[in-house]
Amino acid sequence: MKSNKGVVAAAAVGVAMAFSMPVFAQAQAQAGWYAGASLGQMEAEGACPGGFSCDKKDTAWKIFGGYRINRNFAAEVFYANLGKVTVSATVPGVGTVSAEGKLQSIGAAALGIWPVGEQFEVFGKLGIASSDNKTSATGPGVTASGSGSGSDILFGVGATYNLSRNFGVRAEWERFNDSEVNVLSIGVQYKF
């Protein structure tokens, strides 16, 4: 009787290992380094001052690289050029006055990934960025410039469609919270 229990236990362990090996192999196959680039549109929040004309949308782009820890988690770093915001007004008796602000960020984020089928996956991200802004203002006979920097909490959601084992197309929405900037982008990524 004891030998039958041992055989049953050994068979159960063998079956469990047989079923877990493909899952383990798939998780290990997805682990590794990746890099990519994306292009999209930035939109800044905030009200436009009365009497001014504001352009709060611009082209944004970023490069990123990361490490896929396992099937469900990754860590990545990025550099993003988030474009510019312009404000202008025509002041009677003075002329046209305008100001421009450019924003760029460098940071890191953690991704939680949920595979949906073999080629498609969705993800959420949370991170921190160091954002630098450069401002300039011009008017009749006056030119001024300045710069500033600060930290930004970054969060977002996205999806990746893997065209092959190495190449994928990635779309995402990101929010740079303290800078009050939203970015919608599409890009490509390569898994090494």
Buried (B, 14 or more C-beta within 10 A) or exposed (E): EEEEEEEEEEEEEEEEEEEEEEEEEEBEEBBBEBBBBBEBEBBBEEEEEEEBEBBBBBEBBBBBBBBBBEBBBBEBBBBBBBBBBBBBBEEEEEEEBBBBBBBBBEBBBBBEBEBEEEEEBBBBBEBEBEBBBBBBBBBEEEEEEEEEEEBBBBBBEBBBEBEEEEEBBBBBBBBBBEBEBBBBBEBBBBBE
